[in-house]
Structures are given as C-alpha cells and as structure tokens.
Amino acid sequence: MAHILVLNGPNLGTLGTREPEIYGSATLADLADTLATDAAAGGHTVEVRQTDHEGELLGWLHRAAQERVPVVLNAGAWTHYSYALRDAVQYVTSSGVPVVEVHLSNPHAREEFRHTSVISPVVSGVIAGFGFDSYRLALAQLTR
C-alpha cells in the first residue's frame, strides 16, 4: 500500500470558479474525492493539499523526502520561476522519491511565459493537458 501526497500551489484552491473555460468547473474538493476513490481501488491512500504560500509547499516537499512519500505536484505559477521550489523538488527526487509534475491545461498551448518549467528538469515525469486526468495518470504511475 502506498501513500501519495498531491500538492497544489497558488490559486488552485479556486478551481471550479477561476477560468472554468481553461481549468473546468470541478473544485479541488472534487479532485480530492476522485483521487481518493482511485487510490482506494488499488489499496492506496492520497492526501491532497493546496497552499498559496511558497514556504509551506517547500516544507511539505522536504517532509516528503524525509518520509519517502511520492508526490504529485501542480505548482501552479511557481512552476515557471521558483528556483527555491526547483531545489526542494530536486532534494526529493535525489532522495530517490518520485515527483510527477502535473498541469490541468497544456502550458505549451498557452502564454509564452508558461512554456518554461524550472522544475521539469528535476522531476520524475510530467503529465499535462488532460484536466483531472493529468492527476489520475500521475497517481496511476506512482501506484503501479
């Protein structure tokens, strides 16, 4: 049985109301329910968290490395510029703990500033553009 952390960065707490044409109309609570159901079907557990505070996310990642808990990570806007986040993710993956970067939308089909991810070079894999299924695919990969 695996326990997986699903970590979400800034503005993802507004899912369901923020730009539904891009992110859909389902909420973060809906995502948590979906992932809990998927995980339970395989005998696993998930813990979905969201923060608008970068330091809090960094702390969660540090603990994931120390406790050896795999991570699904949607870092939101921090994906594109936070070198502190990159260093924290690298700490996790260099500890042998997988981190899968996910995006609801396809960043490469959006504004140019979204085309660069500073964390992609240090994660275990990237899944983007499939809405909630991006998370579900990441969860499936981490629990196989």
HELIX and SHEET records of a PDB file:
HELIX    1   1 LEU A   12  THR A   14  5                                   3    
HELIX    2   2 PRO A   20  TYR A   23  1                                   4    
HELIX    3   3 LEU A   28  ALA A   41  1                                  14    
HELIX    4   4 GLU A   54  GLU A   67  1                                  14    
HELIX    5   5 GLY A   76  HIS A   80  5                                   5    
HELIX    6   6 TYR A   83  SER A   94  1                                  12    
HELIX    7   7 PRO A  107  ALA A  109  5                                   3    
HELIX    8   8 GLU A  112  HIS A  115  5                                   4    
HELIX    9   9 SER A  120  VAL A  122  5                                   3    
HELIX   10  10 PHE A  132  LEU A  142  1                                  11    
SHEET    1   A 5 THR A  45  GLN A  50  0                                        
SHEET    2   A 5 HIS A   3  ASN A   8  1                                        
SHEET    3   A 5 VAL A  71  ASN A  74  1                                        
SHEET    4   A 5 VAL A  99  HIS A 103  1                                        
SHEET    5   A 5 GLY A 125  ALA A 128  1                                        
END                                                                             
